[in-house]
Amino acid sequence: MSDTIPLVAVVAMAENRVIGSGGEMPWRVPSDLKRYRRLTMGKPMIMGRKTLDSIGRVLDGRDTIVLSRQGKGVFEGAHLAATATEALAIARACAETRGADEIVIAGGGEIYRLFFDEIETLYVTEVMTSPKGDATFPAIDPAEWDEIRSETLERGERDSAETRFVVYRRRNTPASRSTN
């Protein structure tokens, strides 16, 4: 059962695929935080140590699995994994315990790339800006991904840019590839 829990990515990215600069997001979109919370609540989240450092704490109501080569610097309450296989095993156990229907890949750039071929759904907040940055999200190839839903979001008064929320589903999911 736990091997069939799909991997999803939740990401905010700029038009040029930038997701971070110097360990921080190069924009402010506080109006999107409720959506992020709703998409991730009650689910295990796999992230890198730098991403957890940028958040500054373990988020409530979610299991945080930190994939780190350093094996240190993890906040109290987070699970530490040294390999992607170990991170997935911990996430699957957490998902089964919680009854979660998805495992969230939560960044940063290296973590998204590491799991990208196994991700079935992308929840993307497109931030309408093109800042410089040192972390990017992988290209979303329209030959591999279908846009199944999109919504232009109303810009909040504290938001630094316009946004659009898009859900993509992989055409040939990892689960369907293993049965062919």
C-alpha positions, -999 to +999 in steps of 0.1 A: +000+000+000+026+026+010+046+022-022+016+034-041+013+068-023+021+093-050+048+119-049+038+155-056+057+187-057+045+219-042+066+249-055+065+286-061+086+296-090+093+326-112+087+328-149+124+319-154+120+288-131+140+305-102+128+293-068+155+308-046+183+332-042+209+330-014+186+307+006+155+328+003+126+334-020+133+364-042+097+377-038+070+380-012+036+364-018+020+360+017-014+355+000-002+321-012+007+307+022-028+295+030-028+274-002+006+260+007-007+250+042-038+234+027-018+214+001+007+201+027-012+198+059-013+162+073+013+150+048+050+140+050+072+166+033+107+158+020+130+188+018+167+197+019+184+211+049+187+245+033+150+247+026+143+238+063+168+265+073+150+291+052+116+281+067+132+284+101+112+257+119+093+224+115+058+232+102+029+220+124+006+192+113+032+178+088+060+153+090+093+169+079+119+146+064+152+164+058+175+149+032+210+160+042+245+148+034+258+166+065+237+147+090+233+177+113+216+210+116+181+196+116+154+212+137+139+193+166+109+173+154+123+167+119+133+133+106+168+131+091+176+110+061+210+105+044+197+091+011+167+096-011+157+059-005+158+065+032+138+097+029+111+079+009+110+050+034+105+075+063+079+095+043+060+063+034+059+052+070+047+087+081+020+087+053+007+054+063+005+064+100-013+096+091-034+081+064-020+107+040-028+104+003+003+121-010+040+126-001+051+162-008+085+170-023+091+205-009+124+217-023+149+230-029+162+228-064+184+197-058+157+178-040+131+186-068+156+173-094+164+142-073+128+131-072+114+147-104+111+115-124+089+100-097+066+130-091+031+125-105+015+159-098+029+194-097+012+221-076+028+253-090+024+289-079+038+308-109+052+341-097+051+367-125+086+380-122+121+369-134+145+375-106+181+364-105+186+333-083+208+303-076+181+276-073+157+266-101+129+242-106+132+216-134+116+225-168+080+213-171+080+196-205+045+199-221+052+165-238+053+149-203+029+171-183-008+181-188-020+213-173-052+201-156-062+233-137-051+269-136-063+299-118-051+335-118-048+347-082-058+381-069-027+400-059-027+406-022-017+441-010+015+427+005+024+405-025+054+417-045+041+401-078+011+387-096+007+349-094-011+321-111-017+287-096-014+257-119-018+219-114+001+196-137-003+159-140+023+136-155+010+119-186+028+087-180+029+083-142+056+063-124+029+038-113+017+033-149+053+029-162+060+001-138+030-019-150+038-016-187 
